[in-house]
Each structure stands twice: as C-alpha cells, then as structure tokens.
Amino acid sequence: MPKYQCRIRGDDDRIARLTLLQAHDGQSARDEMLALIGKAPDFDGYELWEDGRMVDSYRSGKSSIKF
C-alpha cells in the first residue's frame, strides 16, 4: 500500500503538522488528510506527497489536484 506524507501549513506558511498515511490511492489519502485538517486550528493550507511527487495541494482557496 502506498505511503503518503501530509503537510499541514499554518498561518505563517510553515509546516504546522506532518503526518504519514498509508492509503490505497491518492484520493483515499486525500480523504484521510482532510479529516486531519479539522484537528489543525491554525490550518492555512496543505500538501500531499507520495514518493517525492506532490499529489495535491491547497493554499488560499486554490487547489491543484493532480490525481
């Protein structure tokens, strides 16, 4: 099962939380990551990575899904 890295960015644009996820595909990993965002009060964006490849990102209302 692929491993994904979820980087939740804070208001200062720094990584506020880093979580490793295992999921069947990018969409499943994204769903898990979105559940984590609810637990990050200073959330201002995220990045989802798989093996050095950015799968998805969100910042200031702009999402760039690359599934």
N, C-alpha and C positions, 0 to 999 in steps of 0.2 A: 504494500500500500504506500503511495507517495507521501512524502513528508513536506509540509508547508511551514513557512515562517510568517507569522502575523506581526507586523509592526504598527502599533497604535501610536499616533502622533498627538502630542499635547498642544496647548495654545501657543507655546513658544517654538513650535515646529521641531522639537526634539522627540526622540522615541521615548514615550512615557511608559510603554509596556511592550515586552517582546514575548511571544508565546509560540511554541512549536505545536503543530497539529498534524495528525495523520488522517487522511481522508481518501476516498476512492477517486475523486476528481476535483478539479478546481472549483466547480460550483458547490460541492459539498463543503470544501474547506472555507469558501466564502460565507456560506450559511453559518458555519460554526463561529467564524470570526465576527460576523455581525451580532451574534448573541453575546460575544465578549465585549463588544463596544458599549453595550448598555451598562457594563460594570466599570467603565472608564469615564469618570465625571469630567475630566479635562480634555475629552476627545475633540480633536480638530481635523482628523484625517487618519488614513490607514494605508498600508502597503501589504500586499500578499505576495509572497515569493515561493517559488518551487525550484530547487537546484540552481539558484543564481539567475532565474528568469522571473521578472515581475509578471504576475498573473492578473492582478487587479490593483487599482489604487483609487483613492478618493481624497480630495482636498478642496475646501472652499466651494462645495457644491458641484464639483466637476469629477465625474467618474470616468475611468478609461478601462473598461472591461476587455480583456484580451483572451477569452476562452476560445 
